[in-house]
Amino acid sequence: MSDERTVNDDNHDRGSSDEVPSRVTDDVLDRVAEDGPLAVLVPEPRTEIAIESLRTEGVYDDERAISPSTDGKIALPVTRPPTETQVDDIVRQVDPTYRTTDLDDVLETQGWTEADLENAPGSWAVVGDVVLVTIPPACPDEEAVADALLDLHGGAATVLADEGIDGVGREPQTRHLAGERDTETVHVEHGTHYALDPSEVMFSPGNQAERVRMGDVVETDEQVLDMFAGIGYFTLPMARAGASVTATELNPTAFRYLLENAVANGVADRIDAYNADCRDVAPDVDVDRVVMGYYGTSAADSDPHHSGADTSRSSEEPESRANAGHEFLPVALDALESGGTLHYHEACPENRLPDRPRSRLGSAVADTGRELVDVEQRRVKTHSAGVVHAVLDATVE
């Protein structure tokens, strides 16, 4: 148990556990920054509810362990004072306990050999209180891995095996490995709240920087078309920044979350959402900016050795490979006003960057009789072995 010192005695009278502390003064926060990180005290029976609420606020600190305090209370680590979660007190942890962050270290203490560890997962993602992990085929014990991940992420409630995305609705394929069966959660990034169920709709933590960037580049009162909105990945940051967004999403489950998230983030009045194919909506809008956040899964996109000569869908090609992202470029350009900005995403073999995405975009623009004025290419993340998720920001006259 770490030593704790109360930091908000002067800011509110201690009352019942239903009381929310007043805002901590800058002077107190200065002392906290010098002497140790913050934690909040809650009654032990309310631990799980409080952790969920703190996560929803985006203030829960996964790097530190929860610890018992006095009078049957639990100290929950936070990055800053909560404003919505009911807590008994705010304290400063003088000597906090930090969690082990290395999965191999945890598994090694359980008797895994060096050969076993070579077949352990090398990475995973935390979405709200759900851990998504890709289990290598030769993994010795996936249940042990799942339990270890719950230990590593103290606020996590569930571990799911991530087995890819399938279908034109971009539906995740998952298996339950450990923890709660209810996988609906709220993921918070830079103040944007994303409610979702990772077992039903996709969410890529690796796109976080790009989601934040879209909220930064958009101008207040801009008219935007988000052609593949999902649960609001890019729509929500842009609407929070003051843009008016027409958002289309074909998957009905993702669309339901899009509507809920628009309300939860206070931007429902700036989002026109359609549970429809973007090709049916785009002809009726004229916008300053178009976001094409979906790049499809054609053979040319997903195989670094593919020639790329033929990306059309054959009669034998599965539904999951229909409509690669570049096939929607004519639709996007039709909706984009002259001088507008297009954000075109593509999964591209690394050895074909930067030429292939720019060539596809340039050809589509030329077919409309328009001109690319300015193009900037950015790397979003590694999509798979030898394949990069890239985005082109293009001004089209």
Secondary structure by P-SEA (a helix, b strand, c coil): ccbbbbcccccccccccccccccccaaaaaaaaacbbbbbbccccaaaaaaaaaaaaccccccbbbbbbccbbbbbbbccccccccccccccccbbbbccccaaaaaaaacccaaaaaaccccccccccbbbbbbccccccaaaaaaaaaaacccccbbbbbcccccccbbbbbbbccccccccccccccccccccccccbbbbccaaaaaaaaaaaccccbbbbbccccccaaaaaaaaabbbbbcccccaaaaaaaaaaaaaacccccccccccccccccccccccbbbccccccccccccccccccccccccccccccccccccaaaaaaaaccccbbbbccccccccccccaaaaaaaaaaaaacccccbbbbbbcccccccccccccccccc
